[in-house]
Amino acid sequence: MVELDQNQHQLIRNYVDLLDTVSQGFQYVEEQYRKGDMQSADGVLSDTFLAFTQFETANHTLFEIFNGEERIVQEIQSFYTLMSFSVNLKYDLTMRMPD
């Protein structure tokens, strides 16, 4: 088991808070799309994808902290893969949008 220092604890707390914020963002986006408010949904979706850049930096740090903790590293890797897929999806959707 890894012993975490105060900064590492704070990083993990911030990470969990960001996960919650992103989850709420996706819920809001879904609600707005269902209501037909595309402009509002698109704006929040774009902001939500921007949050992924913060995860990328944190993920590298988490890989370093939990190096050797196979199960935790696998979970971080799974999320990293999903995040990368989402960013690519955003790029694909942006490229298909009419001017």
N, C-alpha and C positions, 0 to 999 in steps of 0.2 A: 504494500500500500504506500502511495506517495504522500509524504508530508508536505503540506502546502504552507507557504508563508502568507503574510497578510496581503501582499500585492496579488498573489495568485488567487486567493479567496475572492478578492474584489473583482478580478478579471472574470472569474466564473459567475459571480453574482451579476455583473454587468451583461455577460453573455446570456444568462437566463432571462434577464429583463428584456434584452433585445429580441430574444426568441418570442417572448410574450407580445411585445410590440408588433413584431412582424406578423404573428398569428392574428392579432386584432386587425391589423391592416388588411390582411387577406380576407378576413370575414367582412369587413366594411366594403371592400372592393366587390365581393360576391353580392352583397346586398344591393349595392348601387347598380351593378349590371342587371340584376333581376328587376330593379325598378326602372331600368332604361336610362339611367343617368350616366351615360358613357363618359362624358367629360370629367365628372367628379371621380368616377372609378379609375379612369386612365391616369389621372394625376396622382392619386394615392398609390396606384399600382407602380408607377414610375418611382415614387419615393420609397416604396417597399423594396423594390429591386436595388435601389441605391444602398439600402441598409446591408445588403449582402457584401458590400466591400468591407464593411466593418467585421463581418464574420470571417472573411478571408484572412485578415491579419491575426485575428484571435485564434483561428484554427491552427495556424502555424505555431503559435505560442503554446496552444494546448497539446499539439503533437510533441513538442519539446518537453513539456511538463510531465506528460503521461507516457513518455517513451518507455516501453517495456510492459505497460499495462495493456495487454492485447485486446481485451474486450472493449475498453474505453477508446483505444485508438481505432478499432473497427467502427465504433459508433460515430466518432468524429469523421472518419473517412466516408461513411455512408452519407452523413449530412453534407459533407464537402462535395460529394458526387451529385447529390440532389441540388445543391446550390449552383453548381456549375451548369447543370442541365437547365435550371430556371433562368440563369443569366443568358444562356444560348437561346432559350425560348423567347426571352424578351427581345433579343437582337433580331431573331427571325420575325417576330410580330412587328417590330418597328420597321423593318425593311419592307414589309408587305403593306404598310399603311399608306393610303393615298395622301397626297399633299393637300 
